[in-house]
Amino acid sequence: MPRRDSATIRDAEAPAWVVVAPGVRSRPLVEGNGTALLIYEIAPGVRLASHAHGFAEFGVMLSGQAFLDIDGEARDVREGDSYYVPEHLPHGFAVPDGVPAAVVLDVSVATARGEAPVVPGLLRQVQAIVTRAR
């Protein structure tokens, strides 16, 4: 097992896609020192319910379109848009029907006051909040 403060380099093919829930898959890239970097692909019609956690979240929409709800305010995010959500702030994510899947590069970062994100816990949390749009 590598030291907690050791460098990590992953081959582009090494992290496999993981089906987290119907319509959501993730590709955990690297994690270390209180930070986790993942790619999510979210199918049209899928919603991640509003939730909050003890770490900050940054992201870049690599492709597609979605609505990012931050503390009750829905915002349209499209390819190239980025976001930041501080720890403990409620947020959710929905991909409308009729658009391509959303692909998001997501970075979860521990804060001085918050918890440290770890990939298995992140994937369990996503699995718990996924619903299909009705």
BELKA-V520547 format. One record per run of one state. SS is the DSSP state (hx for helix, st for strand, lp for the rest). FROM is the first residue (numbers start at 1). TO is the last residue. If there is no record, write none. Layout:
# BELKA-V520547
SS;FROM;TO
SS;FROM;TO
This chain:
# BELKA-V520547
lp;1;17
st;18;21
lp;22;23
st;24;32
lp;33;34
st;35;42
lp;43;45
st;46;51
lp;52;54
st;55;63
lp;64;64
st;65;70
lp;71;72
st;73;78
lp;79;81
st;82;85
lp;86;90
st;91;94
lp;95;101
st;102;110
lp;111;118
hx;119;129
st;130;132
lp;133;134
